[in-house]
């Protein structure tokens, strides 16, 4: 979850541009993407573990 915090968006952009990858997303779209990934990660951490029923 810490990797996808919205504050890390500019760091992701700088790191990927140093590796030669250009992200075709604007600033707001990049912020929305990192926010979405952060919320998904938070939901996965908070949600209970699902287990298959056993006999």
PDBQT receptor file of N, H, CA, C and O in Angstrom, charges set to zero:
ATOM      1  N   UNK A   1       0.811  -1.181   0.000  1.00  0.00    +0.000 N 
ATOM      2  CA  UNK A   1       0.000   0.000   0.000  1.00  0.00    +0.000 C 
ATOM      3  C   UNK A   1       0.861   1.254   0.000  1.00  0.00    +0.000 C 
ATOM      4  O   UNK A   1       0.496   2.257  -0.613  1.00  0.00    +0.000 OA
ATOM      5  N   UNK A   2       1.981   1.207   0.672  1.00  0.00    +0.000 N 
ATOM      6  H   UNK A   2       2.278   0.392   1.170  1.00  0.00    +0.000 HD
ATOM      7  CA  UNK A   2       2.822   2.397   0.761  1.00  0.00    +0.000 C 
ATOM      8  C   UNK A   2       3.387   2.812  -0.596  1.00  0.00    +0.000 C 
ATOM      9  O   UNK A   2       3.617   3.996  -0.845  1.00  0.00    +0.000 OA
ATOM     10  N   UNK A   3       3.606   1.838  -1.464  1.00  0.00    +0.000 N 
ATOM     11  H   UNK A   3       3.418   0.876  -1.262  1.00  0.00    +0.000 HD
ATOM     12  CA  UNK A   3       4.164   2.127  -2.787  1.00  0.00    +0.000 C 
ATOM     13  C   UNK A   3       3.172   2.903  -3.638  1.00  0.00    +0.000 C 
ATOM     14  O   UNK A   3       3.572   3.754  -4.433  1.00  0.00    +0.000 OA
ATOM     15  N   UNK A   4       1.881   2.621  -3.482  1.00  0.00    +0.000 N 
ATOM     16  H   UNK A   4       1.556   1.931  -2.836  1.00  0.00    +0.000 HD
ATOM     17  CA  UNK A   4       0.868   3.243  -4.318  1.00  0.00    +0.000 C 
ATOM     18  C   UNK A   4       0.156   4.406  -3.632  1.00  0.00    +0.000 C 
ATOM     19  O   UNK A   4      -0.952   4.765  -4.031  1.00  0.00    +0.000 OA
ATOM     20  N   UNK A   5       0.758   4.990  -2.629  1.00  0.00    +0.000 N 
ATOM     21  H   UNK A   5       1.658   4.699  -2.304  1.00  0.00    +0.000 HD
ATOM     22  CA  UNK A   5       0.165   6.189  -2.032  1.00  0.00    +0.000 C 
ATOM     23  C   UNK A   5       0.160   7.290  -3.086  1.00  0.00    +0.000 C 
ATOM     24  O   UNK A   5       1.113   7.407  -3.857  1.00  0.00    +0.000 OA
ATOM     25  N   UNK A   6      -0.893   8.096  -3.134  1.00  0.00    +0.000 N 
ATOM     26  H   UNK A   6      -1.668   8.001  -2.508  1.00  0.00    +0.000 HD
ATOM     27  CA  UNK A   6      -0.983   9.141  -4.166  1.00  0.00    +0.000 C 
ATOM     28  C   UNK A   6       0.180  10.132  -4.145  1.00  0.00    +0.000 C 
ATOM     29  O   UNK A   6       0.492  10.731  -5.174  1.00  0.00    +0.000 OA
ATOM     30  N   UNK A   7       0.815  10.312  -3.010  1.00  0.00    +0.000 N 
ATOM     31  H   UNK A   7       0.561   9.826  -2.174  1.00  0.00    +0.000 HD
ATOM     32  CA  UNK A   7       1.934  11.257  -2.946  1.00  0.00    +0.000 C 
ATOM     33  C   UNK A   7       3.143  10.741  -3.730  1.00  0.00    +0.000 C 
ATOM     34  O   UNK A   7       4.017  11.524  -4.099  1.00  0.00    +0.000 OA
ATOM     35  N   UNK A   8       3.201   9.428  -3.987  1.00  0.00    +0.000 N 
ATOM     36  H   UNK A   8       2.490   8.791  -3.687  1.00  0.00    +0.000 HD
ATOM     37  CA  UNK A   8       4.322   8.847  -4.707  1.00  0.00    +0.000 C 
ATOM     38  C   UNK A   8       4.167   8.916  -6.226  1.00  0.00    +0.000 C 
ATOM     39  O   UNK A   8       5.054   8.458  -6.947  1.00  0.00    +0.000 OA
ATOM     40  N   UNK A   9       3.075   9.471  -6.726  1.00  0.00    +0.000 N 
ATOM     41  H   UNK A   9       2.354   9.843  -6.141  1.00  0.00    +0.000 HD
ATOM     42  CA  UNK A   9       2.842   9.569  -8.165  1.00  0.00    +0.000 C 
ATOM     43  C   UNK A   9       3.979  10.249  -8.921  1.00  0.00    +0.000 C 
ATOM     44  O   UNK A   9       4.446   9.712  -9.926  1.00  0.00    +0.000 OA
ATOM     45  N   UNK A  10       4.440  11.425  -8.462  1.00  0.00    +0.000 N 
ATOM     46  H   UNK A  10       4.060  11.861  -7.646  1.00  0.00    +0.000 HD
ATOM     47  CA  UNK A  10       5.570  12.057  -9.154  1.00  0.00    +0.000 C 
ATOM     48  C   UNK A  10       6.854  11.225  -9.114  1.00  0.00    +0.000 C 
ATOM     49  O   UNK A  10       7.644  11.256 -10.057  1.00  0.00    +0.000 OA
ATOM     50  N   UNK A  11       7.060  10.487  -8.027  1.00  0.00    +0.000 N 
ATOM     51  H   UNK A  11       6.418  10.462  -7.261  1.00  0.00    +0.000 HD
ATOM     52  CA  UNK A  11       8.239   9.627  -7.956  1.00  0.00    +0.000 C 
ATOM     53  C   UNK A  11       8.154   8.496  -8.967  1.00  0.00    +0.000 C 
ATOM     54  O   UNK A  11       9.153   8.153  -9.598  1.00  0.00    +0.000 OA
ATOM     55  N   UNK A  12       6.954   7.905  -9.130  1.00  0.00    +0.000 N 
ATOM     56  H   UNK A  12       6.142   8.184  -8.617  1.00  0.00    +0.000 HD
ATOM     57  CA  UNK A  12       6.755   6.888 -10.149  1.00  0.00    +0.000 C 
ATOM     58  C   UNK A  12       7.048   7.455 -11.529  1.00  0.00    +0.000 C 
ATOM     59  O   UNK A  12       7.736   6.822 -12.330  1.00  0.00    +0.000 OA
ATOM     60  N   UNK A  13       6.527   8.650 -11.809  1.00  0.00    +0.000 N 
ATOM     61  H   UNK A  13       5.969   9.164 -11.157  1.00  0.00    +0.000 HD
ATOM     62  CA  UNK A  13       6.711   9.274 -13.114  1.00  0.00    +0.000 C 
ATOM     63  C   UNK A  13       8.198   9.544 -13.394  1.00  0.00    +0.000 C 
ATOM     64  O   UNK A  13       8.679   9.282 -14.496  1.00  0.00    +0.000 OA
ATOM     65  N   UNK A  14       8.919  10.065 -12.397  1.00  0.00    +0.000 N 
ATOM     66  H   UNK A  14       8.527  10.278 -11.502  1.00  0.00    +0.000 HD
ATOM     67  CA  UNK A  14      10.343  10.340 -12.582  1.00  0.00    +0.000 C 
ATOM     68  C   UNK A  14      11.136   9.058 -12.759  1.00  0.00    +0.000 C 
ATOM     69  O   UNK A  14      12.019   8.983 -13.613  1.00  0.00    +0.000 OA
ATOM     70  N   UNK A  15      10.825   8.052 -11.958  1.00  0.00    +0.000 N 
ATOM     71  H   UNK A  15      10.107   8.113 -11.264  1.00  0.00    +0.000 HD
ATOM     72  CA  UNK A  15      11.548   6.785 -12.053  1.00  0.00    +0.000 C 
ATOM     73  C   UNK A  15      11.347   6.095 -13.393  1.00  0.00    +0.000 C 
ATOM     74  O   UNK A  15      12.297   5.581 -13.982  1.00  0.00    +0.000 OA
ATOM     75  N   UNK A  16      10.116   6.085 -13.870  1.00  0.00    +0.000 N 
ATOM     76  H   UNK A  16       9.344   6.503 -13.392  1.00  0.00    +0.000 HD
ATOM     77  CA  UNK A  16       9.846   5.448 -15.153  1.00  0.00    +0.000 C 
ATOM     78  C   UNK A  16      10.436   6.239 -16.317  1.00  0.00    +0.000 C 
ATOM     79  O   UNK A  16      10.866   5.647 -17.307  1.00  0.00    +0.000 OA
ATOM     80  N   UNK A  17      10.463   7.568 -16.215  1.00  0.00    +0.000 N 
ATOM     81  H   UNK A  17      10.114   8.049 -15.411  1.00  0.00    +0.000 HD
ATOM     82  CA  UNK A  17      11.072   8.356 -17.290  1.00  0.00    +0.000 C 
ATOM     83  C   UNK A  17      12.584   8.144 -17.324  1.00  0.00    +0.000 C 
ATOM     84  O   UNK A  17      13.188   8.196 -18.396  1.00  0.00    +0.000 OA
ATOM     85  N   UNK A  18      13.201   7.907 -16.170  1.00  0.00    +0.000 N 
ATOM     86  H   UNK A  18      12.711   7.865 -15.300  1.00  0.00    +0.000 HD
ATOM     87  CA  UNK A  18      14.633   7.598 -16.142  1.00  0.00    +0.000 C 
ATOM     88  C   UNK A  18      14.932   6.253 -16.784  1.00  0.00    +0.000 C 
ATOM     89  O   UNK A  18      16.009   6.054 -17.345  1.00  0.00    +0.000 OA
ATOM     90  N   UNK A  19      13.975   5.325 -16.701  1.00  0.00    +0.000 N 
ATOM     91  H   UNK A  19      13.100   5.487 -16.245  1.00  0.00    +0.000 HD
ATOM     92  CA  UNK A  19      14.144   4.021 -17.323  1.00  0.00    +0.000 C 
ATOM     93  C   UNK A  19      13.790   4.032 -18.807  1.00  0.00    +0.000 C 
ATOM     94  O   UNK A  19      13.976   3.033 -19.502  1.00  0.00    +0.000 OA
ATOM     95  N   UNK A  20      13.284   5.158 -19.289  1.00  0.00    +0.000 N 
ATOM     96  H   UNK A  20      13.133   5.970 -18.725  1.00  0.00    +0.000 HD
ATOM     97  CA  UNK A  20      12.960   5.283 -20.702  1.00  0.00    +0.000 C 
ATOM     98  C   UNK A  20      11.500   5.064 -21.040  1.00  0.00    +0.000 C 
ATOM     99  O   UNK A  20      11.141   5.040 -22.217  1.00  0.00    +0.000 OA
ATOM    100  N   UNK A  21      10.653   4.905 -20.041  1.00  0.00    +0.000 N 
ATOM    101  H   UNK A  21      10.944   4.926 -19.085  1.00  0.00    +0.000 HD
ATOM    102  CA  UNK A  21       9.226   4.707 -20.269  1.00  0.00    +0.000 C 
ATOM    103  C   UNK A  21       8.509   6.038 -20.085  1.00  0.00    +0.000 C 
ATOM    104  O   UNK A  21       8.676   6.704 -19.063  1.00  0.00    +0.000 OA
ATOM    105  N   UNK A  22       7.726   6.416 -21.060  1.00  0.00    +0.000 N 
ATOM    106  H   UNK A  22       7.591   5.875 -21.890  1.00  0.00    +0.000 HD
ATOM    107  CA  UNK A  22       6.920   7.626 -20.936  1.00  0.00    +0.000 C 
ATOM    108  C   UNK A  22       5.482   7.223 -20.667  1.00  0.00    +0.000 C 
ATOM    109  O   UNK A  22       4.921   6.397 -21.386  1.00  0.00    +0.000 OA
ATOM    110  N   UNK A  23       4.892   7.794 -19.652  1.00  0.00    +0.000 N 
ATOM    111  H   UNK A  23       5.348   8.466 -19.068  1.00  0.00    +0.000 HD
ATOM    112  CA  UNK A  23       3.520   7.493 -19.275  1.00  0.00    +0.000 C 
ATOM    113  C   UNK A  23       2.602   8.450 -20.029  1.00  0.00    +0.000 C 
ATOM    114  O   UNK A  23       2.743   9.666 -19.897  1.00  0.00    +0.000 OA
ATOM    115  N   UNK A  24       1.658   7.924 -20.822  1.00  0.00    +0.000 N 
ATOM    116  H   UNK A  24       1.543   6.936 -20.929  1.00  0.00    +0.000 HD
ATOM    117  CA  UNK A  24       0.777   8.803 -21.587  1.00  0.00    +0.000 C 
ATOM    118  C   UNK A  24      -0.395   9.349 -20.776  1.00  0.00    +0.000 C 
ATOM    119  O   UNK A  24      -1.416   9.717 -21.355  1.00  0.00    +0.000 OA
ATOM    120  N   UNK A  25      -0.274   9.409 -19.464  1.00  0.00    +0.000 N 
ATOM    121  H   UNK A  25       0.556   9.110 -18.993  1.00  0.00    +0.000 HD
ATOM    122  CA  UNK A  25      -1.334   9.920 -18.606  1.00  0.00    +0.000 C 
ATOM    123  C   UNK A  25      -0.993  11.327 -18.147  1.00  0.00    +0.000 C 
ATOM    124  O   UNK A  25       0.175  11.668 -17.960  1.00  0.00    +0.000 OA
ATOM    125  N   UNK A  26      -2.020  12.133 -17.970  1.00  0.00    +0.000 N 
ATOM    126  H   UNK A  26      -2.969  11.857 -18.122  1.00  0.00    +0.000 HD
ATOM    127  CA  UNK A  26      -1.828  13.463 -17.415  1.00  0.00    +0.000 C 
ATOM    128  C   UNK A  26      -1.647  13.394 -15.909  1.00  0.00    +0.000 C 
ATOM    129  O   UNK A  26      -1.652  12.315 -15.317  1.00  0.00    +0.000 OA
ATOM    130  N   UNK A  27      -1.489  14.545 -15.308  1.00  0.00    +0.000 N 
ATOM    131  H   UNK A  27      -1.485  15.421 -15.789  1.00  0.00    +0.000 HD
ATOM    132  CA  UNK A  27      -1.279  14.586 -13.862  1.00  0.00    +0.000 C 
ATOM    133  C   UNK A  27      -2.507  14.079 -13.103  1.00  0.00    +0.000 C 
ATOM    134  O   UNK A  27      -2.384  13.299 -12.159  1.00  0.00    +0.000 OA
ATOM    135  N   UNK A  28      -3.685  14.528 -13.521  1.00  0.00    +0.000 N 
ATOM    136  H   UNK A  28      -3.785  15.162 -14.288  1.00  0.00    +0.000 HD
ATOM    137  CA  UNK A  28      -4.894  14.109 -12.807  1.00  0.00    +0.000 C 
ATOM    138  C   UNK A  28      -5.160  12.620 -13.004  1.00  0.00    +0.000 C 
ATOM    139  O   UNK A  28      -5.549  11.932 -12.060  1.00  0.00    +0.000 OA
ATOM    140  N   UNK A  29      -4.955  12.116 -14.221  1.00  0.00    +0.000 N 
ATOM    141  H   UNK A  29      -4.640  12.674 -14.988  1.00  0.00    +0.000 HD
ATOM    142  CA  UNK A  29      -5.177  10.699 -14.470  1.00  0.00    +0.000 C 
ATOM    143  C   UNK A  29      -4.184   9.844 -13.680  1.00  0.00    +0.000 C 
ATOM    144  O   UNK A  29      -4.550   8.785 -13.169  1.00  0.00    +0.000 OA
ATOM    145  N   UNK A  30      -2.944  10.292 -13.578  1.00  0.00    +0.000 N 
ATOM    146  H   UNK A  30      -2.647  11.152 -13.993  1.00  0.00    +0.000 HD
ATOM    147  CA  UNK A  30      -1.954   9.574 -12.773  1.00  0.00    +0.000 C 
ATOM    148  C   UNK A  30      -2.315   9.570 -11.307  1.00  0.00    +0.000 C 
ATOM    149  O   UNK A  30      -2.150   8.560 -10.623  1.00  0.00    +0.000 OA
ATOM    150  N   UNK A  31      -2.813  10.712 -10.813  1.00  0.00    +0.000 N 
ATOM    151  H   UNK A  31      -2.946  11.533 -11.369  1.00  0.00    +0.000 HD
ATOM    152  CA  UNK A  31      -3.258  10.798  -9.429  1.00  0.00    +0.000 C 
ATOM    153  C   UNK A  31      -4.433   9.864  -9.191  1.00  0.00    +0.000 C 
ATOM    154  O   UNK A  31      -4.470   9.159  -8.183  1.00  0.00    +0.000 OA
ATOM    155  N   UNK A  32      -5.395   9.852 -10.111  1.00  0.00    +0.000 N 
ATOM    156  H   UNK A  32      -5.364  10.425 -10.930  1.00  0.00    +0.000 HD
ATOM    157  CA  UNK A  32      -6.567   8.989  -9.969  1.00  0.00    +0.000 C 
ATOM    158  C   UNK A  32      -6.160   7.516  -9.997  1.00  0.00    +0.000 C 
ATOM    159  O   UNK A  32      -6.711   6.710  -9.247  1.00  0.00    +0.000 OA
ATOM    160  N   UNK A  33      -5.205   7.159 -10.851  1.00  0.00    +0.000 N 
ATOM    161  H   UNK A  33      -4.757   7.814 -11.460  1.00  0.00    +0.000 HD
ATOM    162  CA  UNK A  33      -4.749   5.768 -10.935  1.00  0.00    +0.000 C 
ATOM    163  C   UNK A  33      -4.078   5.327  -9.642  1.00  0.00    +0.000 C 
ATOM    164  O   UNK A  33      -4.363   4.240  -9.140  1.00  0.00    +0.000 OA
ATOM    165  N   UNK A  34      -3.182   6.163  -9.089  1.00  0.00    +0.000 N 
ATOM    166  H   UNK A  34      -2.951   7.046  -9.497  1.00  0.00    +0.000 HD
ATOM    167  CA  UNK A  34      -2.520   5.787  -7.838  1.00  0.00    +0.000 C 
ATOM    168  C   UNK A  34      -3.519   5.757  -6.685  1.00  0.00    +0.000 C 
ATOM    169  O   UNK A  34      -3.402   4.924  -5.787  1.00  0.00    +0.000 OA
ATOM    170  N   UNK A  35      -4.491   6.650  -6.702  1.00  0.00    +0.000 N 
ATOM    171  H   UNK A  35      -4.586   7.327  -7.431  1.00  0.00    +0.000 HD
ATOM    172  CA  UNK A  35      -5.518   6.638  -5.661  1.00  0.00    +0.000 C 
ATOM    173  C   UNK A  35      -6.354   5.372  -5.753  1.00  0.00    +0.000 C 
ATOM    174  O   UNK A  35      -6.676   4.768  -4.730  1.00  0.00    +0.000 OA
ATOM    175  N   UNK A  36      -6.708   4.962  -6.964  1.00  0.00    +0.000 N 
ATOM    176  H   UNK A  36      -6.446   5.452  -7.796  1.00  0.00    +0.000 HD
ATOM    177  CA  UNK A  36      -7.471   3.731  -7.156  1.00  0.00    +0.000 C 
ATOM    178  C   UNK A  36      -6.678   2.517  -6.677  1.00  0.00    +0.000 C 
ATOM    179  O   UNK A  36      -7.227   1.657  -5.987  1.00  0.00    +0.000 OA
ATOM    180  N   UNK A  37      -5.392   2.435  -7.035  1.00  0.00    +0.000 N 
ATOM    181  H   UNK A  37      -4.947   3.134  -7.595  1.00  0.00    +0.000 HD
ATOM    182  CA  UNK A  37      -4.558   1.316  -6.596  1.00  0.00    +0.000 C 
ATOM    183  C   UNK A  37      -4.405   1.302  -5.078  1.00  0.00    +0.000 C 
ATOM    184  O   UNK A  37      -4.377   0.235  -4.465  1.00  0.00    +0.000 OA
ATOM    185  N   UNK A  38      -4.307   2.478  -4.472  1.00  0.00    +0.000 N 
ATOM    186  H   UNK A  38      -4.330   3.345  -4.970  1.00  0.00    +0.000 HD
ATOM    187  CA  UNK A  38      -4.189   2.587  -3.021  1.00  0.00    +0.000 C 
ATOM    188  C   UNK A  38      -5.462   2.088  -2.342  1.00  0.00    +0.000 C 
ATOM    189  O   UNK A  38      -5.393   1.356  -1.354  1.00  0.00    +0.000 OA
ATOM    190  N   UNK A  39      -6.620   2.480  -2.864  1.00  0.00    +0.000 N 
ATOM    191  H   UNK A  39      -6.676   3.075  -3.666  1.00  0.00    +0.000 HD
ATOM    192  CA  UNK A  39      -7.892   2.066  -2.270  1.00  0.00    +0.000 C 
ATOM    193  C   UNK A  39      -8.090   0.558  -2.429  1.00  0.00    +0.000 C 
ATOM    194  O   UNK A  39      -8.575  -0.098  -1.507  1.00  0.00    +0.000 OA
ATOM    195  N   UNK A  40      -7.726   0.005  -3.574  1.00  0.00    +0.000 N 
ATOM    196  H   UNK A  40      -7.332   0.538  -4.323  1.00  0.00    +0.000 HD
ATOM    197  CA  UNK A  40      -7.825  -1.443  -3.772  1.00  0.00    +0.000 C 
ATOM    198  C   UNK A  40      -6.920  -2.173  -2.782  1.00  0.00    +0.000 C 
ATOM    199  O   UNK A  40      -7.326  -3.177  -2.196  1.00  0.00    +0.000 OA
ATOM    200  N   UNK A  41      -5.704  -1.679  -2.594  1.00  0.00    +0.000 N 
ATOM    201  H   UNK A  41      -5.374  -0.863  -3.070  1.00  0.00    +0.000 HD
ATOM    202  CA  UNK A  41      -4.788  -2.287  -1.632  1.00  0.00    +0.000 C 
ATOM    203  C   UNK A  41      -5.307  -2.187  -0.209  1.00  0.00    +0.000 C 
ATOM    204  O   UNK A  41      -5.170  -3.132   0.568  1.00  0.00    +0.000 OA
ATOM    205  N   UNK A  42      -5.904  -1.050   0.143  1.00  0.00    +0.000 N 
ATOM    206  H   UNK A  42      -6.016  -0.282  -0.488  1.00  0.00    +0.000 HD
ATOM    207  CA  UNK A  42      -6.469  -0.888   1.485  1.00  0.00    +0.000 C 
ATOM    208  C   UNK A  42      -7.624  -1.852   1.694  1.00  0.00    +0.000 C 
ATOM    209  O   UNK A  42      -7.762  -2.431   2.771  1.00  0.00    +0.000 OA
ATOM    210  N   UNK A  43      -8.458  -2.030   0.669  1.00  0.00    +0.000 N 
ATOM    211  H   UNK A  43      -8.345  -1.560  -0.206  1.00  0.00    +0.000 HD
ATOM    212  CA  UNK A  43      -9.577  -2.970   0.793  1.00  0.00    +0.000 C 
ATOM    213  C   UNK A  43      -9.063  -4.393   0.959  1.00  0.00    +0.000 C 
ATOM    214  O   UNK A  43      -9.644  -5.172   1.714  1.00  0.00    +0.000 OA
ATOM    215  N   UNK A  44      -7.990  -4.744   0.270  1.00  0.00    +0.000 N 
ATOM    216  H   UNK A  44      -7.518  -4.111  -0.343  1.00  0.00    +0.000 HD
ATOM    217  CA  UNK A  44      -7.449  -6.094   0.395  1.00  0.00    +0.000 C 
ATOM    218  C   UNK A  44      -6.811  -6.315   1.763  1.00  0.00    +0.000 C 
ATOM    219  O   UNK A  44      -6.838  -7.434   2.275  1.00  0.00    +0.000 OA
ATOM    220  N   UNK A  45      -6.244  -5.285   2.358  1.00  0.00    +0.000 N 
ATOM    221  H   UNK A  45      -6.222  -4.376   1.942  1.00  0.00    +0.000 HD
ATOM    222  CA  UNK A  45      -5.641  -5.422   3.684  1.00  0.00    +0.000 C 
ATOM    223  C   UNK A  45      -6.718  -5.519   4.759  1.00  0.00    +0.000 C 
ATOM    224  O   UNK A  45      -6.593  -6.306   5.698  1.00  0.00    +0.000 OA
ATOM    225  N   UNK A  46      -7.770  -4.727   4.625  1.00  0.00    +0.000 N 
ATOM    226  H   UNK A  46      -7.872  -4.088   3.862  1.00  0.00    +0.000 HD
ATOM    227  CA  UNK A  46      -8.800  -4.661   5.651  1.00  0.00    +0.000 C 
ATOM    228  C   UNK A  46      -9.765  -5.839   5.576  1.00  0.00    +0.000 C 
ATOM    229  O   UNK A  46     -10.252  -6.303   6.607  1.00  0.00    +0.000 OA
ATOM    230  N   UNK A  47     -10.045  -6.324   4.384  1.00  0.00    +0.000 N 
ATOM    231  H   UNK A  47      -9.649  -5.947   3.546  1.00  0.00    +0.000 HD
ATOM    232  CA  UNK A  47     -11.050  -7.381   4.220  1.00  0.00    +0.000 C 
ATOM    233  C   UNK A  47     -10.577  -8.688   4.875  1.00  0.00    +0.000 C 
ATOM    234  O   UNK A  47      -9.379  -8.960   4.958  1.00  0.00    +0.000 OA
ATOM    235  N   UNK A  48     -11.538  -9.479   5.333  1.00  0.00    +0.000 N 
ATOM    236  H   UNK A  48     -12.511  -9.258   5.266  1.00  0.00    +0.000 HD
ATOM    237  CA  UNK A  48     -11.151 -10.766   5.945  1.00  0.00    +0.000 C 
ATOM    238  C   UNK A  48     -10.688 -11.748   4.876  1.00  0.00    +0.000 C 
ATOM    239  O   UNK A  48     -11.050 -11.635   3.704  1.00  0.00    +0.000 OA
ATOM    240  N   UNK A  49      -9.894 -12.695   5.297  1.00  0.00    +0.000 N 
ATOM    241  H   UNK A  49      -9.600 -12.787   6.248  1.00  0.00    +0.000 HD
ATOM    242  CA  UNK A  49      -9.403 -13.709   4.372  1.00  0.00    +0.000 C 
ATOM    243  C   UNK A  49     -10.537 -14.652   3.999  1.00  0.00    +0.000 C 
ATOM    244  O   UNK A  49     -11.285 -15.114   4.861  1.00  0.00    +0.000 OA
ATOM    245  N   UNK A  50     -10.655 -14.929   2.728  1.00  0.00    +0.000 N 
ATOM    246  H   UNK A  50     -10.047 -14.554   2.027  1.00  0.00    +0.000 HD
ATOM    247  CA  UNK A  50     -11.672 -15.869   2.255  1.00  0.00    +0.000 C 
ATOM    248  C   UNK A  50     -11.061 -17.257   2.208  1.00  0.00    +0.000 C 
ATOM    249  O   UNK A  50      -9.941 -17.435   1.729  1.00  0.00    +0.000 OA
ATOM    250  N   UNK A  51     -11.792 -18.233   2.702  1.00  0.00    +0.000 N 
ATOM    251  H   UNK A  51     -12.701 -18.089   3.091  1.00  0.00    +0.000 HD
ATOM    252  CA  UNK A  51     -11.318 -19.601   2.704  1.00  0.00    +0.000 C 
ATOM    253  C   UNK A  51     -12.383 -20.493   2.079  1.00  0.00    +0.000 C 
ATOM    254  O   UNK A  51     -13.581 -20.253   2.232  1.00  0.00    +0.000 OA
ATOM    255  N   UNK A  52     -11.934 -21.512   1.380  1.00  0.00    +0.000 N 
ATOM    256  H   UNK A  52     -10.961 -21.707   1.256  1.00  0.00    +0.000 HD
ATOM    257  CA  UNK A  52     -12.848 -22.475   0.812  1.00  0.00    +0.000 C 
ATOM    258  C   UNK A  52     -13.417 -23.356   1.918  1.00  0.00    +0.000 C 
ATOM    259  O   UNK A  52     -12.704 -23.731   2.848  1.00  0.00    +0.000 OA
ATOM    260  N   UNK A  53     -14.698 -23.682   1.816  1.00  0.00    +0.000 N 
ATOM    261  H   UNK A  53     -15.277 -23.377   1.060  1.00  0.00    +0.000 HD
ATOM    262  CA  UNK A  53     -15.263 -24.568   2.862  1.00  0.00    +0.000 C 
ATOM    263  C   UNK A  53     -14.654 -25.963   2.777  1.00  0.00    +0.000 C 
ATOM    264  O   UNK A  53     -14.530 -26.535   1.695  1.00  0.00    +0.000 OA
ATOM    265  N   UNK A  54     -14.289 -26.482   3.896  1.00  0.00    +0.000 N 
ATOM    266  H   UNK A  54     -14.390 -26.017   4.775  1.00  0.00    +0.000 HD
ATOM    267  CA  UNK A  54     -13.691 -27.825   3.935  1.00  0.00    +0.000 C 
ATOM    268  C   UNK A  54     -14.633 -28.755   4.688  1.00  0.00    +0.000 C 
ATOM    269  O   UNK A  54     -15.437 -28.315   5.510  1.00  0.00    +0.000 OA
ATOM    270  N   UNK A  55     -14.525 -30.004   4.405  1.00  0.00    +0.000 N 
ATOM    271  H   UNK A  55     -13.872 -30.361   3.738  1.00  0.00    +0.000 HD
ATOM    272  CA  UNK A  55     -15.380 -31.005   5.073  1.00  0.00    +0.000 C 
ATOM    273  C   UNK A  55     -14.764 -31.524   6.327  1.00  0.00    +0.000 C 
ATOM    274  O   UNK A  55     -15.354 -32.367   7.002  1.00  0.00    +0.000 OA
TER     275      UNK A  55
